[in-house]
């Protein structure tokens, strides 16, 4: 005997015959007395509830764990690539470090020792006079200690013309020792004389490592 096919229209008619008011008369303790469409609807509802609940209880947590694992994997890959790049260029870094140490040693040799400070003051004075300026004052200030070096400020006051002052600044910058110029001010030395007065702060540096070359 051939099995009868599923008659969708017949089931739809039966569902249409359901009265909403009959829901209030359903005996929830005796599912066997329910009409067949009601049983099917209830089973479908339970099935959907199980699927949705299972998703939020199992699949959602697993999906979040997977996302975290993917993000962690990406971070670890980048970290490995960065460390691999450093390892591959280790020899180049060492050569660069050696070159920097050599350059740093050359710079240290340009820093004056304690015994050279008077000579530096003489060089600045000679530069001012050679530029055609009148040297009014040159006063070394107390030594200031930094992490790797000591800083010696020197206050300088000169008088003369504008172009002579420019020549003086260029001459100080050309000295073999490291000297930087800061906080300069220019004013008229005497009224109607055309002479200018400049006060400037020069700074030279000493190696603070406590070793003499």
VEXTINU-9959 format. One record per residue: residue number from 1; residue in three letters; x, y, z of N, C-alpha, C, O in turn. Coordinates in nm, 3 decimals, padded with zeros to 5 digits. Each point is the difference from the previous one (the first is absolute). Layout:
N
NUM,Ala,X,Y,Z,X,Y,Z,X,Y,Z,X,Y,Z
...
***
This chain:
213
1,Unk,00.087,-00.118,00.000,-00.087,00.118,00.000,00.090,00.123,00.000,00.092,00.012,00.081
2,Unk,-00.118,00.077,-00.170,00.081,00.121,-00.010,-00.034,00.094,00.113,-00.117,00.017,00.036
3,Unk,00.223,00.045,00.021,-00.021,00.094,00.111,-00.064,00.126,-00.055,00.032,00.048,-00.109
4,Unk,-00.122,00.001,00.185,-00.068,00.123,-00.040,00.094,00.119,00.017,00.075,00.007,00.098
5,Unk,-00.079,00.086,-00.192,00.081,00.120,00.010,-00.054,00.098,00.103,-00.115,-00.009,00.043
6,Unk,00.201,00.102,-00.005,-00.040,00.099,00.101,-00.089,00.105,-00.066,00.039,00.064,-00.098
7,Unk,-00.159,-00.048,00.153,-00.097,00.095,-00.054,00.011,00.130,00.078,-00.059,00.014,00.107
8,Unk,00.136,00.081,-00.161,00.023,00.126,00.071,-00.129,00.080,00.013,-00.025,00.061,00.104
9,Unk,-00.056,-00.060,-00.207,-00.125,00.076,00.005,-00.093,-00.051,00.108,-00.068,00.078,00.066
10,Unk,00.067,-00.212,-00.047,-00.086,-00.056,00.105,00.045,00.045,00.137,-00.081,00.034,00.085
11,Unk,00.213,-00.033,-00.064,00.053,00.043,00.131,-00.028,00.150,00.022,-00.029,00.043,00.112
12,Unk,00.039,00.034,-00.220,-00.027,00.143,00.014,-00.145,00.024,00.037,-00.029,00.090,00.079
13,Unk,-00.063,-00.170,-00.136,-00.142,00.014,00.035,-00.024,-00.035,00.146,-00.079,00.066,00.068
14,Unk,00.147,-00.171,-00.022,-00.017,-00.038,00.140,00.052,00.108,00.095,-00.063,00.029,00.102
15,Unk,00.180,00.033,-00.138,00.051,00.109,00.082,-00.096,00.119,-00.002,-00.013,00.071,00.100
16,Unk,-00.055,-00.051,-00.216,-00.094,00.110,-00.010,-00.123,-00.022,00.086,-00.067,00.095,00.040
17,Unk,00.038,-00.223,-00.013,-00.117,-00.031,00.082,00.024,00.026,00.148,-00.093,-00.001,00.080
18,Unk,00.222,00.025,-00.043,00.029,00.024,00.142,-00.059,00.133,00.042,00.010,00.099,-00.071
19,Unk,-00.070,-00.099,00.186,-00.059,00.120,00.058,00.092,00.047,00.113,00.039,-00.078,00.086
20,Unk,-00.006,00.208,-00.089,00.088,00.053,00.104,-00.059,-00.021,00.138,00.074,-00.019,00.097
21,Unk,-00.206,00.022,-00.088,-00.064,-00.018,00.131,00.019,-00.140,00.053,-00.010,-00.023,00.121
22,Unk,00.038,-00.072,-00.213,00.022,-00.137,00.046,00.128,-00.015,00.078,00.017,-00.098,00.072
23,Unk,00.076,00.196,-00.084,00.127,-00.008,00.073,-00.025,00.002,00.150,00.069,-00.068,00.077
24,Unk,-00.169,00.148,-00.035,-00.031,00.008,00.142,-00.055,-00.130,00.055,00.004,-00.025,00.120
25,Unk,-00.059,-00.060,-00.211,-00.060,-00.125,00.044,00.096,-00.118,-00.011,-00.038,-00.114,00.027
26,Unk,00.162,00.141,-00.067,00.098,-00.108,-00.016,00.038,-00.054,00.136,00.028,00.076,00.093
27,Unk,-00.027,-00.207,-00.081,00.044,-00.067,00.123,00.149,-00.024,-00.011,00.043,-00.095,-00.066
28,Unk,00.037,00.182,00.131,00.146,-00.009,-00.012,00.057,-00.124,00.067,00.115,-00.037,-00.024
29,Unk,-00.195,-00.026,00.107,00.047,-00.122,00.066,-00.032,-00.126,-00.081,00.045,-00.109,00.036
30,Unk,-00.121,00.123,-00.144,-00.038,-00.115,-00.081,00.021,00.034,-00.147,-00.094,00.034,-00.072
31,Unk,00.221,-00.043,00.030,00.031,00.033,-00.139,-00.061,-00.099,-00.097,-00.020,00.031,-00.117
32,Unk,-00.011,-00.151,00.166,-00.058,-00.100,-00.089,-00.136,00.039,-00.052,-00.043,-00.050,-00.104
33,Unk,-00.027,00.137,00.176,-00.134,00.041,-00.042,00.002,00.118,-00.096,-00.105,00.042,-00.049
34,Unk,00.225,00.011,00.021,00.008,00.116,-00.090,-00.029,-00.045,-00.143,00.023,-00.115,-00.036
35,Unk,-00.075,00.207,-00.044,-00.017,-00.032,-00.143,00.137,-00.011,-00.067,00.097,00.059,00.047
36,Unk,-00.088,-00.133,-00.154,00.127,-00.026,-00.067,00.071,00.128,-00.044,00.121,00.011,00.020
37,Unk,-00.192,00.087,-00.079,00.071,00.123,-00.036,00.062,00.069,00.121,00.109,00.056,-00.010
38,Unk,-00.176,-00.059,00.122,00.054,00.062,00.121,00.126,-00.071,00.046,00.097,00.064,00.042
39,Unk,-00.101,-00.199,-00.051,00.120,-00.075,00.039,00.118,00.036,-00.090,00.112,00.020,00.048
40,Unk,-00.140,-00.012,-00.178,00.109,00.033,-00.094,00.052,00.140,00.025,00.121,00.022,00.002
41,Unk,-00.209,00.073,00.018,00.043,00.138,00.026,00.085,00.008,00.126,00.101,00.070,00.004
42,Unk,-00.144,-00.142,00.100,00.075,00.002,00.127,00.138,-00.063,-00.019,00.099,00.050,00.053
43,Unk,-00.093,-00.159,-00.128,00.129,-00.065,-00.024,00.095,00.091,-00.079,00.119,00.009,00.030
44,Unk,-00.177,00.060,-00.132,00.084,00.093,-00.077,00.051,00.112,00.088,00.115,00.041,-00.010
45,Unk,-00.202,00.010,00.098,00.039,00.108,00.091,00.112,-00.045,00.092,00.097,00.073,00.022
46,Unk,-00.112,-00.195,00.034,00.105,-00.053,00.087,00.130,-00.019,-00.077,00.108,00.028,00.053
47,Unk,-00.117,-00.077,-00.178,00.119,-00.021,-00.081,00.074,00.132,-00.024,00.123,00.008,00.013
48,Unk,-00.200,00.095,-00.050,00.062,00.132,-00.024,00.064,00.053,00.127,00.110,00.056,-00.004
49,Unk,-00.178,-00.073,00.119,00.055,00.048,00.126,00.130,-00.072,00.034,00.095,00.062,00.049
50,Unk,-00.091,-00.194,-00.075,00.123,-00.076,00.027,00.114,00.047,-00.090,00.113,00.015,00.045
51,Unk,-00.144,00.010,-00.172,00.103,00.046,-00.094,00.055,00.136,00.043,00.122,00.020,00.005
52,Unk,-00.212,00.073,00.025,00.043,00.135,00.039,00.078,-00.005,00.131,00.105,00.063,00.012
53,Unk,-00.157,-00.138,00.087,00.072,-00.011,00.127,00.135,-00.064,-00.015,00.097,00.042,00.063
54,Unk,-00.089,-00.147,-00.147,00.129,-00.065,-00.023,00.100,00.093,-00.065,00.120,-00.005,00.029
55,Unk,-00.170,00.091,-00.119,00.092,00.094,-00.065,00.063,00.095,00.101,00.122,00.018,00.003
56,Unk,-00.207,00.041,00.082,00.051,00.098,00.095,00.084,-00.065,00.110,00.091,00.063,00.054
57,Unk,-00.122,-00.189,-00.019,00.075,-00.066,00.106,00.130,-00.062,-00.049,00.098,-00.006,00.074
58,Unk,-00.097,-00.041,-00.198,00.116,-00.073,-00.049,00.071,00.072,-00.114,00.120,00.030,00.009
59,Unk,-00.194,-00.001,-00.115,00.063,00.055,-00.120,00.053,00.141,00.024,00.110,00.032,-00.046
60,Unk,-00.186,00.053,00.117,00.043,00.138,00.021,00.131,00.005,00.078,00.091,00.074,-00.037
61,Unk,-00.081,-00.154,00.148,00.123,-00.001,00.078,00.117,-00.054,-00.081,00.112,00.050,00.008
62,Unk,-00.140,-00.154,-00.086,00.106,-00.056,-00.085,00.046,00.100,-00.105,00.119,00.007,-00.030
63,Unk,-00.213,00.070,-00.026,00.035,00.101,-00.100,00.088,00.108,00.061,00.097,00.044,-00.061
64,Unk,-00.132,00.000,00.183,00.082,00.102,00.067,00.139,-00.054,00.030,00.099,00.071,-00.017
65,Unk,-00.091,-00.196,00.061,00.131,-00.060,00.027,00.083,-00.010,-00.127,00.121,00.022,00.002
66,Unk,-00.188,-00.055,-00.113,00.070,-00.008,-00.128,00.053,00.136,-00.042,00.113,00.011,-00.049
67,Unk,-00.195,00.094,00.067,00.045,00.136,-00.035,00.120,00.040,00.083,00.095,00.058,-00.052
68,Unk,-00.098,-00.091,00.182,00.115,00.034,00.086,00.124,-00.077,-00.042,00.111,00.054,00.001
69,Unk,-00.130,-00.182,-00.038,00.115,-00.080,-00.043,00.059,00.054,-00.129,00.122,00.001,-00.017
70,Unk,-00.208,00.044,-00.076,00.048,00.057,-00.126,00.078,00.129,00.025,00.105,00.023,-00.059
71,Unk,-00.159,00.063,00.148,00.069,00.125,00.032,00.134,-00.028,00.066,00.099,00.066,-00.030
72,Unk,-00.095,-00.164,00.120,00.126,-00.036,00.067,00.100,-00.056,-00.100,00.120,00.028,00.009
73,Unk,-00.169,-00.108,-00.103,00.088,-00.055,-00.103,00.062,00.111,-00.085,00.119,-00.005,-00.033
74,Unk,-00.200,00.105,-00.003,00.052,00.112,-00.078,00.108,00.076,00.076,00.102,00.036,-00.057
75,Unk,-00.127,-00.013,00.186,00.098,00.070,00.083,00.131,-00.079,00.011,00.108,00.057,-00.011
76,Unk,-00.121,-00.188,00.032,00.120,-00.084,00.012,00.078,-00.003,-00.131,00.123,-00.001,00.001
77,Unk,-00.193,-00.002,-00.115,00.068,00.000,-00.129,00.081,00.129,-00.019,00.114,-00.003,-00.045
78,Unk,-00.176,00.116,00.080,00.071,00.127,-00.013,00.122,00.005,00.092,00.106,00.051,-00.037
79,Unk,-00.122,-00.106,00.159,00.111,-00.001,00.096,00.113,-00.088,-00.053,00.118,00.036,00.011
80,Unk,-00.153,-00.151,-00.067,00.102,-00.089,-00.056,00.071,00.065,-00.118,00.122,-00.010,-00.013
81,Unk,-00.199,00.077,-00.074,00.061,00.067,-00.115,00.096,00.110,00.046,00.108,00.017,-00.057
82,Unk,-00.149,00.058,00.160,00.085,00.107,00.051,00.130,-00.055,00.059,00.108,00.053,-00.024
83,Unk,-00.120,-00.161,00.102,00.119,-00.059,00.061,00.089,-00.065,-00.105,00.122,00.004,00.010
84,Unk,-00.185,-00.065,-00.111,00.078,-00.061,-00.107,00.078,00.106,-00.079,00.114,-00.022,-00.040
85,Unk,-00.177,00.138,00.020,00.068,00.109,-00.071,00.119,00.049,00.081,00.107,00.027,-00.055
86,Unk,-00.126,-00.014,00.187,00.111,00.044,00.085,00.115,-00.100,00.000,00.117,00.036,-00.006
87,Unk,-00.155,-00.165,00.013,00.104,-00.103,00.000,00.077,-00.001,-00.132,00.122,-00.018,-00.002
88,Unk,-00.194,00.037,-00.109,00.066,00.000,-00.131,00.093,00.119,-00.017,00.098,-00.007,-00.075
89,Unk,-00.129,00.118,00.144,00.081,00.122,-00.015,00.088,00.025,00.122,00.046,00.112,00.021
90,Unk,-00.022,-00.216,00.060,00.078,00.017,00.122,00.142,00.046,-00.030,00.053,00.088,00.067
91,Unk,00.009,-00.149,-00.167,00.138,00.038,-00.035,00.006,00.146,-00.045,00.094,00.073,00.033
92,Unk,-00.196,-00.031,-00.110,-00.001,00.139,-00.046,-00.017,00.096,00.118,00.061,00.106,00.003
93,Unk,-00.145,-00.145,00.094,-00.019,00.083,00.119,00.130,00.012,00.079,00.035,00.107,00.049
94,Unk,00.037,-00.219,-00.036,00.126,00.004,00.074,00.102,00.089,-00.070,00.073,00.076,00.065
95,Unk,-00.067,-00.084,-00.197,00.093,00.085,-00.074,-00.038,00.147,00.014,00.086,00.087,00.013
96,Unk,-00.216,-00.060,-00.015,-00.047,00.137,00.016,00.031,00.052,00.139,00.038,00.116,00.016
97,Unk,-00.053,-00.202,00.086,00.031,00.039,00.137,00.148,00.031,00.016,00.036,00.097,00.067
98,Unk,00.049,-00.179,-00.128,00.144,00.024,00.007,00.035,00.133,-00.066,00.084,00.075,00.049
99,Unk,-00.149,-00.046,-00.162,00.025,00.126,-00.069,-00.045,00.120,00.084,00.067,00.103,00.005
100,Unk,-00.182,-00.118,00.061,-00.049,00.108,00.086,00.093,00.022,00.119,00.025,00.114,00.039
101,Unk,00.026,-00.222,00.018,00.092,00.014,00.112,00.128,00.069,-00.043,00.056,00.082,00.074
102,Unk,-00.009,-00.113,-00.194,00.120,00.066,-00.051,-00.025,00.149,-00.024,00.084,00.083,00.034
103,Unk,-00.202,-00.051,-00.092,-00.033,00.141,-00.023,-00.016,00.074,00.132,00.041,00.116,00.012
104,Unk,-00.102,-00.183,00.087,-00.017,00.063,00.130,00.135,00.028,00.065,00.019,00.103,00.065
105,Unk,00.075,-00.198,-00.082,00.134,00.022,00.055,00.068,00.119,-00.066,00.072,00.074,00.066
106,Unk,-00.094,-00.057,-00.197,00.060,00.115,-00.069,-00.058,00.131,00.052,00.072,00.099,00.014
107,Unk,-00.203,-00.098,00.014,-00.062,00.121,00.055,00.053,00.031,00.139,00.020,00.116,00.036
108,Unk,00.002,-00.222,00.043,00.051,00.024,00.136,00.137,00.066,-00.002,00.033,00.081,00.087
109,Unk,00.046,-00.114,-00.188,00.133,00.060,-00.009,-00.007,00.149,-00.026,00.096,00.073,00.028
110,Unk,-00.209,-00.024,-00.082,-00.015,00.142,-00.025,-00.042,00.077,00.125,00.008,00.123,00.002
111,Unk,-00.051,-00.195,00.101,-00.041,00.068,00.123,00.124,00.042,00.079,00.090,-00.082,00.019
112,Unk,-00.085,00.206,00.026,00.119,00.046,00.073,00.009,-00.063,00.138,-00.102,-00.025,00.064
113,Unk,00.224,-00.001,-00.019,00.022,-00.045,00.137,00.005,00.123,00.092,-00.005,00.113,-00.048
114,Unk,00.013,-00.137,00.177,00.002,00.111,00.096,00.114,00.096,-00.029,-00.015,00.121,00.010
115,Unk,00.133,-00.178,-00.045,00.117,00.084,-00.024,-00.010,00.080,-00.128,00.080,00.091,-00.022
116,Unk,-00.178,-00.124,-00.067,-00.012,00.069,-00.127,-00.097,00.117,00.005,-00.007,00.077,-00.096
117,Unk,-00.069,-00.062,00.205,-00.099,00.106,00.008,00.063,00.139,-00.010,-00.051,00.083,-00.075
118,Unk,00.160,-00.055,00.146,00.063,00.132,-00.018,00.041,00.027,-00.143,-00.011,00.113,-00.048
119,Unk,00.058,-00.216,-00.022,00.036,00.017,-00.140,-00.122,00.033,-00.085,00.010,00.077,-00.095
120,Unk,-00.124,-00.136,00.128,-00.123,00.031,-00.073,-00.041,00.145,00.022,-00.043,00.067,-00.094
121,Unk,00.056,-00.019,00.217,-00.033,00.140,00.029,00.091,00.092,-00.080,-00.044,00.102,-00.052
122,Unk,00.173,-00.138,00.042,00.094,00.080,-00.079,-00.039,00.000,-00.148,00.010,00.103,-00.067
123,Unk,-00.054,-00.218,00.016,-00.040,-00.009,-00.141,-00.122,00.088,-00.028,-00.006,00.067,-00.103
124,Unk,-00.092,-00.066,00.195,-00.119,00.084,-00.019,00.038,00.147,00.004,-00.051,00.080,-00.079
125,Unk,00.139,-00.045,00.171,00.045,00.139,00.009,00.072,00.043,-00.128,-00.023,00.109,-00.052
126,Unk,00.110,-00.197,00.002,00.074,00.032,-00.123,-00.095,00.011,-00.119,00.022,00.084,-00.088
127,Unk,-00.126,-00.165,00.085,-00.097,00.006,-00.110,-00.076,00.132,00.003,-00.025,00.059,-00.105
128,Unk,-00.012,-00.012,00.224,-00.070,00.127,00.013,00.088,00.116,-00.046,-00.044,00.087,-00.076
129,Unk,00.169,-00.086,00.121,00.092,00.108,-00.039,00.032,-00.006,-00.149,00.014,00.103,-00.066
130,Unk,00.000,-00.227,00.013,00.030,-00.015,-00.141,-00.115,00.046,-00.089,00.022,00.041,-00.114
131,Unk,-00.147,-00.048,00.167,-00.116,00.046,-00.077,-00.018,00.152,00.009,-00.090,00.055,-00.063
132,Unk,00.175,00.012,00.143,-00.010,00.145,00.012,-00.094,00.045,00.110,-00.048,00.113,-00.004
133,Unk,00.020,-00.200,00.103,-00.089,00.036,00.110,00.079,00.036,00.124,00.114,-00.044,00.019
134,Unk,-00.175,00.123,00.064,00.056,00.032,00.131,-00.056,-00.101,00.101,-00.122,-00.006,00.019
135,Unk,00.208,-00.071,00.045,-00.045,-00.101,00.097,-00.014,00.066,00.137,00.099,00.041,00.061
136,Unk,-00.222,-00.031,-00.014,-00.026,00.061,00.131,00.010,-00.101,00.113,00.050,00.033,00.107
137,Unk,-00.097,-00.157,-00.128,00.002,-00.100,00.107,-00.011,-00.139,-00.059,-00.068,-00.021,-00.100
138,Unk,00.137,-00.074,00.163,-00.014,-00.142,-00.032,00.012,-00.075,00.132,00.107,-00.004,00.061
139,Unk,-00.216,-00.055,-00.017,-00.008,-00.055,00.136,-00.050,-00.145,-00.003,-00.118,-00.023,-00.028
140,Unk,00.204,-00.074,00.056,-00.046,-00.139,00.013,-00.093,-00.014,00.121,00.026,00.056,00.106
141,Unk,-00.134,-00.130,-00.123,-00.098,-00.023,00.105,00.024,-00.138,00.064,00.079,-00.079,-00.051
142,Unk,-00.147,00.051,00.164,00.019,-00.130,00.065,-00.034,-00.117,-00.093,-00.091,00.008,-00.082
143,Unk,00.166,-00.114,00.095,-00.016,-00.119,-00.083,-00.134,-00.069,00.031,-00.037,-00.015,00.116
144,Unk,-00.032,-00.026,-00.219,-00.127,-00.070,00.016,00.018,-00.145,-00.046,00.045,-00.025,-00.111
145,Unk,-00.081,-00.068,00.198,00.020,-00.142,-00.029,-00.125,-00.060,-00.065,-00.112,00.021,00.046
146,Unk,00.134,-00.095,-00.155,-00.107,-00.076,-00.066,00.034,-00.148,00.009,00.093,-00.038,00.071
147,Unk,-00.168,-00.046,-00.143,00.018,-00.144,00.016,00.133,-00.048,-00.057,00.071,-00.077,00.066
148,Unk,-00.035,00.121,-00.187,00.122,-00.047,-00.064,00.105,00.108,-00.017,00.112,-00.028,-00.043
149,Unk,-00.146,00.149,00.075,00.095,00.108,-00.023,-00.024,00.112,00.102,-00.102,00.003,00.069
150,Unk,00.198,00.086,-00.061,-00.012,00.120,00.082,-00.011,00.122,-00.091,00.062,00.005,-00.106
151,Unk,-00.140,00.090,00.148,-00.026,00.119,-00.082,00.059,00.123,00.070,-00.029,00.026,00.117
152,Unk,00.110,00.048,-00.190,00.063,00.121,00.055,-00.054,00.122,-00.074,00.039,00.023,-00.115
153,Unk,-00.128,00.056,00.176,-00.049,00.124,-00.063,00.104,00.112,00.015,00.069,00.010,00.102
154,Unk,-00.058,00.073,-00.204,00.092,00.114,00.001,-00.077,00.123,-00.048,-00.048,00.002,-00.114
155,Unk,00.036,00.099,00.199,-00.068,00.124,-00.038,00.099,00.093,-00.069,00.110,00.022,00.051
156,Unk,-00.149,00.033,-00.167,00.088,00.085,-00.080,-00.071,00.131,-00.028,-00.118,00.000,-00.036
157,Unk,00.186,00.111,00.050,-00.052,00.133,-00.033,00.100,00.070,-00.090,00.117,00.015,00.034
158,Unk,-00.165,00.029,-00.152,00.088,00.067,-00.097,-00.070,00.125,-00.051,-00.121,00.015,00.011
159,Unk,00.201,00.076,-00.068,-00.053,00.122,-00.061,00.062,00.016,-00.139,00.115,-00.036,-00.023
160,Unk,-00.196,00.091,-00.069,00.051,00.023,-00.134,-00.113,00.010,-00.100,-00.115,00.026,00.037
161,Unk,00.149,-00.046,-00.166,-00.098,00.011,-00.106,-00.076,-00.131,-00.023,00.040,-00.106,00.048
162,Unk,-00.148,00.116,-00.123,-00.086,-00.116,-00.025,00.074,-00.107,-00.080,-00.008,-00.118,00.034
163,Unk,00.078,00.157,-00.138,00.071,-00.097,-00.083,00.114,-00.065,00.076,00.029,-00.118,-00.019
164,Unk,00.037,00.195,00.106,00.107,-00.057,00.082,-00.054,-00.107,00.095,00.065,-00.100,00.027
165,Unk,-00.186,00.125,00.023,-00.061,-00.101,00.089,-00.032,-00.128,-00.077,00.016,-00.110,00.054
166,Unk,-00.061,00.124,-00.179,-00.025,-00.119,-00.082,00.128,-00.078,-00.024,00.000,-00.123,00.003
167,Unk,00.110,00.195,-00.028,00.129,-00.066,-00.020,00.046,-00.071,00.127,00.060,-00.107,-00.006
168,Unk,-00.088,00.167,00.121,00.037,-00.061,00.128,-00.077,-00.132,00.022,00.059,-00.101,00.038
169,Unk,-00.189,00.104,-00.063,-00.080,-00.122,00.017,00.049,-00.110,-00.093,00.012,-00.115,00.042
170,Unk,00.018,00.148,-00.167,00.051,-00.100,-00.094,00.136,-00.053,00.044,00.028,-00.119,-00.015
171,Unk,00.056,00.207,00.070,00.131,-00.043,00.047,-00.009,-00.095,00.118,00.075,-00.098,00.007
172,Unk,-00.167,00.124,00.087,-00.016,-00.091,00.114,-00.052,-00.136,-00.045,00.044,-00.103,00.051
173,Unk,-00.136,00.104,-00.148,-00.053,-00.127,-00.051,00.107,-00.081,-00.072,-00.012,-00.122,-00.010
174,Unk,00.114,00.187,-00.040,00.106,-00.069,-00.075,00.114,-00.048,00.090,00.095,-00.060,-00.050
175,Unk,-00.102,00.083,00.179,00.106,-00.045,00.091,00.008,-00.152,00.000,-00.103,-00.066,-00.018
176,Unk,00.222,00.009,00.039,00.014,-00.147,-00.001,-00.074,-00.067,00.116,-00.033,-00.118,-00.009
177,Unk,00.009,00.190,00.115,-00.076,-00.056,00.113,-00.149,00.018,-00.025,-00.041,00.085,-00.079
178,Unk,-00.040,-00.166,00.146,-00.145,00.011,-00.013,-00.049,00.114,00.087,00.011,-00.004,00.122
179,Unk,-00.064,00.108,-00.186,-00.053,00.117,00.070,-00.134,00.034,-00.064,-00.010,00.011,-00.122
180,Unk,-00.092,00.006,00.204,-00.131,00.042,-00.049,-00.035,00.135,00.061,00.042,00.032,00.111
181,Unk,-00.119,00.049,-00.185,-00.035,00.135,00.042,-00.150,00.008,00.026,-00.080,-00.053,-00.077
182,Unk,00.043,00.122,00.186,-00.139,00.006,00.043,-00.033,00.139,00.056,00.089,00.075,00.039
183,Unk,-00.219,-00.045,-00.037,-00.056,00.112,00.077,00.076,00.132,-00.023,00.044,00.064,00.095
184,Unk,-00.030,-00.025,-00.223,00.072,00.126,-00.025,-00.098,00.117,00.000,-00.118,-00.015,-00.033
185,Unk,00.167,00.129,00.070,-00.078,00.124,-00.004,00.089,00.111,-00.051,00.118,00.008,00.036
186,Unk,-00.175,00.079,-00.123,00.075,00.111,-00.059,-00.072,00.130,00.032,-00.122,00.010,-00.014
187,Unk,00.197,00.088,00.056,-00.056,00.132,00.032,00.101,00.106,-00.038,00.115,-00.031,-00.031
188,Unk,-00.158,00.156,00.034,00.090,00.112,-00.031,00.096,00.021,00.117,-00.042,00.006,00.115
189,Unk,00.171,00.004,-00.147,00.099,00.021,00.105,-00.005,00.143,00.053,-00.002,00.021,00.122
190,Unk,-00.001,00.077,-00.211,-00.008,00.140,00.038,-00.095,00.071,-00.095,-00.007,-00.034,-00.118
191,Unk,-00.067,00.130,00.168,-00.096,00.071,-00.082,00.071,00.081,-00.109,00.097,00.070,00.028
192,Unk,-00.147,-00.081,-00.152,00.051,00.072,-00.116,00.142,-00.039,-00.038,00.063,00.070,-00.079
193,Unk,-00.012,-00.179,00.133,00.137,-00.041,-00.034,00.000,-00.103,-00.112,00.103,-00.021,-00.064
194,Unk,-00.216,-00.046,00.041,-00.006,-00.104,-00.102,00.065,-00.129,00.043,00.002,-00.096,-00.078
195,Unk,00.052,00.089,00.199,00.066,-00.119,00.051,-00.102,-00.089,00.070,-00.088,00.049,00.071
196,Unk,00.101,-00.179,-00.090,-00.091,-00.097,00.060,00.069,-00.077,00.111,00.122,-00.014,00.003
197,Unk,-00.202,-00.034,00.086,00.050,-00.083,00.110,-00.073,-00.134,-00.004,-00.122,-00.005,-00.008
198,Unk,00.198,-00.103,00.012,-00.060,-00.134,-00.005,00.042,-00.081,00.124,00.117,-00.003,00.038
199,Unk,-00.216,-00.060,00.021,00.024,-00.092,00.110,-00.046,-00.138,-00.046,-00.113,-00.015,-00.047
200,Unk,00.198,-00.084,00.060,-00.030,-00.132,-00.052,00.053,-00.106,00.096,00.099,00.022,00.071
201,Unk,-00.166,-00.136,-00.069,00.041,-00.110,00.087,00.058,-00.111,-00.087,-00.069,-00.057,-00.085
202,Unk,00.197,00.027,00.107,00.066,-00.111,-00.069,00.006,-00.120,00.094,00.017,00.015,00.121
203,Unk,-00.032,-00.133,-00.178,00.007,-00.123,00.079,00.101,-00.095,-00.064,-00.005,-00.028,-00.120
204,Unk,00.095,-00.022,00.202,00.090,-00.105,-00.044,-00.024,-00.122,00.090,-00.066,00.011,00.103
205,Unk,00.120,-00.124,-00.142,-00.037,-00.125,00.064,00.124,-00.082,00.034,00.099,00.001,-00.073
206,Unk,-00.107,-00.071,00.185,00.106,-00.090,00.043,-00.057,-00.139,00.017,-00.115,-00.017,00.040
207,Unk,00.197,-00.084,-00.070,-00.045,-00.137,00.019,-00.016,-00.029,00.149,00.089,00.028,00.080
208,Unk,-00.205,-00.084,-00.044,-00.029,-00.025,00.140,00.028,-00.140,00.044,-00.045,-00.040,00.108
209,Unk,00.120,-00.040,-00.187,00.026,-00.138,00.035,00.112,-00.019,00.098,00.019,-00.110,00.052
210,Unk,00.056,00.215,-00.024,00.107,-00.010,00.097,00.125,-00.064,-00.051,00.088,-00.035,00.079
211,Unk,-00.076,00.019,-00.211,00.120,-00.062,-00.059,00.067,00.103,-00.089,-00.066,00.069,-00.077
212,Unk,00.195,-00.059,00.086,00.077,00.090,-00.085,00.055,-00.077,-00.118,00.050,-00.111,00.016
213,Unk,-00.060,00.169,-00.134,00.053,-00.064,-00.122,00.148,00.032,-00.014,00.064,-00.045,-00.095
***
